[in-house]
Amino acid sequence: MSGKLAYGKGPRTLEKFPGAKDREKREQNQRHLQELFNSKDFKEISRFGRAIANPFRYLILITLQKSPRNVGYLTKATSLSQPAVSQHLKILQQAGLVDGYKSGKQITYRLQAGYISKVLNALNGLWK
């Protein structure tokens, strides 16, 4: 044989197959991406991104950044119905961005972690 191997015959070495190094690199990148997609950090970042992708949820976060608020206040601030605001708050809670606490008969919502405020400031700074 003159340096070429028939499919399925003989040892497969990178030198004998053109593009094999590229294929190996692609496979390595695929494994790296798979590890990234399965990582806890990536899932949290993705959840955060999906949560703030909606302009009303982003507005709710900006409003809560100033101070904790109840659903009634958030309804007025966003011009959304109370059920819509509650649904957005549920998504924000599931993403770990806000939490609520009982204040009398109402639930007051606040940003859950301090870093969220820093991220919101950074995002707002991008357009100024």
Summary of the structure (lengths in Angstrom):
residues: 128
radius of gyration: 25.0
end to end distance: 67.0
largest distance: 85.9
contacts: 303
relative contact order: 0.10
helix: 63%
strand: 11%
